[in-house]
Amino acid sequence: MTAEHVVLPDDEARHTPDGDDLWNESYYCDFVRGDGSMGGWLRLGLYPNRQVAWWTTWIVWPDRPGVCSVDYGAPVPPGDGLVSASAVATGTGDDAATARIEIDLRRPLEEFRLAASAPARIVDPPEQVYAQGEQSGTPAQLDLDLTWTTDGVPYHYDLTTRYEIPCLVSGTVTVDGETFTVDGQGQRDHSWGVRDWWAFGWCWCSMRLDDGTRVHLADIRMNIGTPVFFGYIQQPEHGLVLPATALSVSEEVGPHGFPSKARIEIAATDSNPEAGSDLMQIGLDVTPVAFGPVLLRNDDGRTSRFPRAMVTCRADDGRTGAGWIEWNQPDPAPAAGTS
């Protein structure tokens, strides 16, 4: 970083790991179709010291079963590349399928393409993955060719090596030969460093309102007596980026730890008074409409439930929007009816 929150084009490439077992490099992205009828989240996480990559992906609809493609033993792309290719056991005897995940940094900080062909499962209901893992549901084939084009300002966190980019998303998703066209919006991020999924919880969220305003937040739940959060409010048409200065997130948790709704209140202040705005506050009621969860297991036996959901939202001033929200819930999982 050369200045606060600035992202450099070279940040897009892979980084040299340190010696920590849980050092991870993550390319993470999601989308919501323009009419809200479909969405997805996709992640390739590299653990070079463990010599594995995690491929975790869901495609969801509000009115039909979702498609899950997960492989916690994919190969780390060789060298500085971002192509992971392997034969993957399908769970049907000696059969195997070829999986290929390819990330193309076409124009750093401007255009990002993810293409994949991998075995998947049609999972209904989604919480089956908590009990049955990657073998839940019925087998399917998932093919993706999606491009994230920057629609705002890349934003680097100020305390960790991670940045977020609001985007427009286009391309295709094909499930067992049925192709869906994607023309919508989403978010992508890139992080590198030690990531211990089982140490503490968090809530992450990214949404686009109907006037183009972007809201992003990460509420880090470390229980250390001091709030830890990141985020921003962006208005792309004005080039205005306001870092979050206050954040409150609460949720009502239902069965399986799936929150049924959430309340977000975020305030953001511009550190540069010449930008024309010094304070913005937004209150949001958030409703999950389709879940794509995964169960995260560490080698030492720790587990964490990870419900991620496509959402709709309504601001206190009447604006509406859509996006994605996630909760990391290290065991023990929360009980129904608590928040």
Salt bridges, closest charged atoms under 4 A:
GLU4 OE2 - HIS5 NE2 3.40
GLU12 OE2 - ARG188 NH2 2.65
ASP21 OD2 - ARG50 NH2 2.75
GLU25 OE2 - HIS15 ND1 2.79
GLU25 OE2 - HIS190 NE2 2.74
ASP30 OD2 - ARG308 NH1 3.35
GLU102 OE1 - ARG100 NH2 3.54
ASP104 OD2 - ARG106 NE 3.66
GLU110 OE1 - ARG107 NH1 2.67
GLU111 OE2 - ARG106 NH1 3.12
GLU111 OE1 - ARG107 NE 2.99
GLU127 OE2 - HIS256 NE2 3.50
GLU134 OE2 - ARG297 NH1 3.53
ASP145 OD1 - ARG113 NE 2.90
ASP151 OD2 - ARG214 NH2 2.95
GLU164 OE2 - ARG162 NE 3.04
GLU164 OE2 - HIS216 NE2 3.62
GLU178 OE1 - ARG64 NH2 3.72
ASP189 OD2 - ARG162 NH2 3.00
ASP196 OD1 - ARG302 NH1 3.42
ASP211 OD2 - ARG319 NH1 3.00
ASP219 OD2 - ARG221 NE 3.02
GLU237 OE2 - HIS238 NE2 3.78
GLU251 OE2 - ARG221 NH1 2.69
GLU252 OE2 - LYS261 NZ 3.62
GLU265 OE2 - ARG263 NE 3.38
ASP285 OD1 - ARG263 NH1 3.23
ASP299 OD2 - ARG50 NH1 3.60
ASP300 OD2 - ARG302 NE 2.93
ASP316 OD2 - ARG263 NH2 2.81
ASP317 OD2 - ARG319 NH2 2.97
GLU326 OE1 - ARG308 NE 2.69
